[in-house]
Amino acid sequence: MRSAKELGTPVWRHVRTNLRTRFALAFATVAVVVAALVGLLSYHAASERIYQEIDASLRSAAAAVENGETTGLAAPALPDRGRGRGQTRQVTAQSVAPDGTVTPLGTSGVVLPVTGTTLAIATGSTGRTDAVETDVDGESYRILTVPRSGGGALQVAVEVEDVEHVLGGMANEIALASAIVLVLAGAAGWLLARRITRRLEALAAVAEDISVHGGVDRQVPVQGPVEGTDEVGRLSSAFNTMLSRLAAARDAQERLIQDAAHELRTPLTSLRTNASVLRRFADLPPDARARLVDDVQGETRELSNLVDELVQLALARRTDEPEQTVDLAALAGGAARRVTRRTGRQIRVDADGGTVHGHRLGLERAVGNLLENAAKFDTGDGPIEVHIRDGRIAVLDRGPGIDAGDSARVFDRFYRASAARSLPGSGLGLSIVHDVAQTHGGSVFAGTRPGGGAEVGFTVGRDRLLPASQPDHDDASPRPSTLTET
């Protein structure tokens, strides 16, 4: 897959372009939609209000005509572009007989059209009124038709050309306001997106540089409204945490490789020397041949054990193993049986029946390493003991114990105390225990056992401990400690 650098455009430039443009467009779109909706609602409300006032004035005029007042018909003043603001308009009125005969009323001289609805009102077929807007002699009129008490219908109308001009001007003003809102919202969205993407650009630039050069020893500035507490600030903090963990993992990997190379060099050098001696195998006396074969077998066995422990150490911090509920007593019992089969030593497990939430294989490997370590140093006939209380796993033996100067270093990689240098092993077993304990939020400990011997073990974090299961019977007394002898 080609990197962004190979494609010729940095990642941060894509981020800036896409996010800023999309954010500005989205912000402007929302703003202009809201402005358009408000404008349309305002236009509709204004139009309804104006025509309601016109219809009210026409009903008043119709009532006056019905009372015999046919002179001086005029409508309330409305804005008029052609005639000037505030000037009144003449109301046109006419009577329509049931047979369709039209009788003009007033002095306007305008003849209003008679429609089928008008005739239906005049003949009494319908008792409702009718208000319509239509063109008369090229002018727009609002016509109100009402039934007359003596029969027939009465039509009153007023010219509304000026009203349409007012509403048209309002529509133009709303469109202009929406366009201004669109521009302003787009600019505001662009500025806001610029502030947001400036920090995202820093993240993207670091990610691009890491993908190209592989360096993780850096930090991204955490900025935000309140000390980086917004989403981008939290993302920056999480990114920095990820970089710190990657740097720590890289350093740990480099140390492991360096330590492993150092430890592997000794058996490999010995094997290379023995291999050169094997060229003269036929010239060697029988006892020298036997010593040479034993030496080669011992070195290969030590090399194989070292490789196995390196693999275990690499797996000690693995987090892809699913976490599950682990019964520590059952886990320790299984590890004890396996060590007994290999060493023939008796192991006694004293557990409180506690359970934890963690990686079963890792915990089992740690307990097994503690037992192997105890069996290597304790050469007596007494049993090795395992005590488990409240997430604390301790292995006790009757060996030579641990010197005060060694107790703080026995969990270091490849460290071997002076008393252990003549014994087989690579010094990785307790280091694996340390990593497993750290993965489960716990710690390790090592010291001298009262009466002689050593006490070595680890703890599991308090948040990993699970509540004790309730008994199935009615007796709610505490569950006693279990004693398992293998």
N, C-alpha and C positions, 0 to 999 in steps of 0.2 A: 504494500500500500504506500502511495507517495505521501510524503509529509507536506504540510502547508508551505514550507519553504521551497520545496521542490516544485510545487505548483505555481510558485511565483508570487503568491499573495499571502501575507501573514494571517494567522488565525484571528488575531485581535481586530484586523481590518474588516474581516467578514462579520465578526460580532458587532462591531460598531455600526457598519452599514445596515445590516439586517434589523437589529434591535431598534436603532434610532429611527429608521424609516417606518418600521411597523408600528412602533410606539406612537410616533407623531401622527401617522395616518389613523390609527385606532382612536387616539385622543380627539383628533379633529372630527372624525366620523361621528363619534358619540356626541360631541358638542353641537355639531350642525344638525344632527337628528333632533336633539332636544330643542334647539333654537327653532327649527322648522315646525315641530309639534306645537310649541308655545305660540308661534306666529299664526299657524293655521287655526288653533283654538281661539286666539284673539280675533282673527279675521271673522271667523264664524260667529263669535259672540257679538262683535260690532255690527255685522250684517243683520243678524237677527234683531238686535236692539233697534237699529235704524228702521227696518221694515215694520217692526211692531209699532213704533211711533207713527209711521206713515199710516198704517192701517187704523190706528186709534184716531188720528185726525180725520181720516175718511169716514169712519163710523160717526164721529161727531158731526161732520158735514152732512151725512145722510140723515141723521136725526133732525138737523136743522131744516133740511129740505122737506122732510116729512111733516114738520110743523109749519110749513108754508114760507119759510125764509129762503127765497131763491135768489136774492141779490146779495152781492158782496161776498160770495163764496171764496174763501181763501184758505190755503194750508199754512201750517206753522213754518217759520223760516228754516231753511236747510242750506248747507254750504253749496254754493253754485259757482263753478269756475267761470261760466259765461256771463252770468248776470250780477256777480258780486255777492259777497257773504251777507247773510241776514235779510235778503230781499224775499218777500212772500211770493207764493205762487198761486195763480188762479186755479180754483178747483172746477173741473168740468163735471156737469151732472146732466143726466137725461133719464126720462121715464120710458119704460118698455111695457106696452100693453100685452095681454095674453096672446093676441094674434101676431105679435112681433112689431107692431107700429111703434116707432120711436118718436118721442116728444122732447126736444132739447129744453133744458132748464138753465137759467143763468145766461151769461153773455160771452162765454168762451168761444162759441162757434165751432167747437170740435165735436164730430160725430164719432161715438165709440162703437166698436164692432159688437154685434149681437151673435152670441154663440149658442150652441145647443144647450149648454148649462144655463145660460141666461134665460132662454125660453122656458126651460124646466122650472126655474125659480118663478118666472112670471105667471105660468099656468098653475102654479101651486103643486106641481109634481114632487117637488122637494122643498123642504122648509129651511134648508141650510143657506148660509151665505157663501160667496165665492170671491176669493182675492187672487188675481192673476196679474202678471206683468206681460205686456205685449206692445208691439209697435203700432203707432197710429200716425199716418202721414210722415213717416221717417223719424218720429220721436218715440222715445220709450215712456210708456205710461203704466202706472199702477192702478188697476181697476178693481173696485169693490162693488159687488152686486148683492143687494139685499131684497127680500120680499117686501111689498107695500101692504099696508093694512087694508086698503080698499081694493086690492087685486093688482096684478102686474108686478113689475120689479123696478127697482131704482138702482141706477149705476152712477157711481161717483168715481172720479179719477183725478190723478195729479201726475204731472210730468216728473220722472225720476232720472232723467239723464245725468243730472248733477250728482245724484247719489251714486250712480255707477262710476262716475269719474272719481268720487271720493274713495270708494271701495277699491277701484283700480290703483289709485295712488297708495292706498294702504298696502295692497299686495306688493307693489314695487318696493315700498319701504321695508316690508318683511323680507323680501328676497335679498335686498341690499344688506340688511342686518345679518341675515344668515350667511352671506358671503364674507362679511367682516368677521363674524364669529368663526367661520371656517379657517380664515387666515390666522387669526389670533390664536385659536386653539391648536392649529398645526405648529405655530411657532412655539407656543408654551409646551406642547408635547415634545418638540424637538429639544428644547432646553432641558426639560425634565429627563428625557431619555439620555441626553448627554451626561448629566450628572450621574445617572445610574450606570451607564455603560463605561464611564471612565474607570470605575473600580473593576468592572468585569473585564475590561481590556487588560488590566494588570494581571488578573488571574489567567486569562487566555494567553498572554505573552509568556508568563512563567510556564504554563503547561506546554506551550509550543517549544520553548527552549529545552525543557526537560525531555520532551519526545525526540528532539534532535540530538542533544548533547548528553542527556542522561544524568545531569547533575540535580541532586535533590537537597543540597545543603544551602537553602535559602528560605526566606520568609516573604509573604505578601503583606503589605500594610493593611491593617484592619481599620476601616473607617466606617462611620455611620452616624445617624442622627444622635444617638446616645451611646458612644463608645462601641460602635459596631454591633448594635443589638438588632438592626434590621436584617432582612433576609440576605442581602449581599454581604453585610458584615459577618453574619453567621456562616455564610458560605466561605468567606475568607478565613475565618477561624478554623472551620473544618478542613479547609485546604492546607492550612499551616500545620494542623495536627497530623494530617495524612503525610505531609512532607517530612515532619519530624519522625514519624514512625518508619517511613521508608528509609530515612537516613540512618536511624538506629538499626533497622534490619540489615541494611547494607554493611554498616560497621560490624555488626555481630557476625555477619556472613564472612567478612574479610578476616576477622579475628579467628573464626573457626577454621577457615582455610589455612591461615598461617600456622595456627596451633597444630592442625592435623598434618600439615606438611612437615612440621618439626618432629612430631611424634612418629610419623611414618618413615622418616629418614633413617632412624636407628635400625629397625628391623630390616629395612631394605638394604642398608649398607652391609649388615651382617649376612644377609642372603647373597648379596653380590660377592662377598668375600668367600663364602662357602661354595658358591658356584665356580669360582676360579679354582678352588681346591679340588672340586669334583673332577676337573680335567686330569688330575693325577691320582684319581681314586684307586686305580689298579696298583699303584706303587705304594699305597699306604698299608701299614700293618692292620690286622683285623681290629684291634681295640681302637685305633684311630678312625677306622671306617665307621665303627659303631657310634663313636662320639660325634662324628661328622653328621651321620644320619639323624641322631637324636637332636643335634643342634638345629639342623634344617627343619625337622618336624616341629620343634619348639618355636622357632621363629615364624614359620608359616601359621602355626596355631595362634600365636600372639598377634600376628598381622590380621588374621581372619577375625579374631575377637575385637581388635581395634576398629576394623571396618564396620562390624556389626554395631558397636557402641556409637560410632560416628553417625550411622544411620538413625539409631535411636535418639541421639541428641538432636539431630535435625528434625525428627518427628515430634520431639517433646513439646514444641510450641505450636504445633499444627492446630488450626482452628476449624478446619473443614470437617472434622469428626463431629457428628451431631451430639449435642448435649442431652443427657438423659438422667433419670433418677438412678442413683448408684447406692446400693446397700454396702456400706463399708465392711461390715462383718463378713458378708459373702465374698466380697472382692478379696479381702485379706486371706480368707480361708482358701480360695482358689490359688492365690499366689504362693501360700505356704505349702500346699500339696505339690506344686510344681518344683519348688526349691527342695523339698524333701526327697522327691524322686531323683534329683540331680546330685544332691549332697549326702543324703541319708540322715540328715540332722532332724531332730524332733523340734517342732515349732508349735508354740501354744499361743492361741489368739484369744484375747479378752476384750470384748467389744460391748458397747452400750446399745447396739442396735440402731445407731443413727444412720440417716441417709443424707446424701448431698446431691446437688444438681451439677453435673460436670461431664467430663470426657472419660468414659470408662477405661479405654485402652491406656490413656496417659496415666491415670491414677494407678491402674494395675501394674504398669511398667515401673512407676516410682516405688510402690511397695515391694515389688520383686527385687529391685536393685538394692533396697535397704536390707532385705533378707539375705541376698547374695553377699553383700558387704559384711554383714554380721557373721555369716557362716565362714567367710574367709579368715576373719580375725579370731573368732572363738573356736579354739581347737579342743575344748573340753567336751564332756558327755552331757552336760546339762542342757535343758531346752532353751531355744531362743524364744523370747517373748515379744508379742505384739500387743500393745495397749492402744485402744481407740476410745476416746472420750470427747464429745462435743466437737467433732471435726479435727481433732488432734491425733495424728497417727505416730506412735513412737515404737521403735524396735530396740530392744534391750538385749545385750549379750554379756558374757563373762570373759571377754577377751582382755587384752592389755589396756584398753581404754584409750582416751584421746588426750594428748598433752594440751595444756592451756594455750600454747602458742600455735597449735594446729587447728583448734576448734573453729577459728574464724576463717580458715582457708580450705577446709576439707571439701567444700562444695565448689571450689574453683575448678575450671577445666584443666585436666591433665595434672592436677596437683596430687602429689603422693608424699605422705609423711615419711620420715626417715625409717620408721618401723615397717612401712609397707613396701619399700622399694625392692625388697627381696621376694615379694609375693607377686603372683600373676595379676595382671590387670593393667588398665591404661589410665586410671584416674578420671574416667568420664561418668561412672555410675552415679555418684552423688551429684554431679553437675546436672544430670538428667533430672534427678529428684528436685533440685532447685528450680529448674525451668518449669516443671509440672506444677509445683507449688505456686510459682509466680503467675502462671496462666490461670490458676483457680483463685487468685486473690489472696493467697496465703504466704507463709514464710517457712524457713527451714531452721532447724536448731540441732546442735550437737554438743555433747558434754559427757562427763564421767558419771557412771552409774554408782549410787551408793553401794558399798561393799565390793567394788571392783567391776570393771567392764565399761561399756559405753552405752549411751542412750542417744540415738540419732533418729530424726524424723522430720515431719513437716506438718503444717496446719492448712486448713481450707478456710477461705474467707467466710465471715459470718453470714454474708448475703447468700452464700451457696448452701447453707444448712437448711434442711427441710424439717417442718414440724414432725414430731414423733407420731406415728399412726396410732389410731385409737384401737383398743382391743375389741375383738369380736364378741366377747362374753360380757356379762353384766358387771363383773368386777372391774372397777375403774382404778385399781391400784397401779402404781408405776410399774413399767416393764422392767424386770430384773436384767442385770448384765449377763451376757452369755459367755460361756467358757468352752472353747473348742480346742481339743488337743489332737494334733496330727502326728 
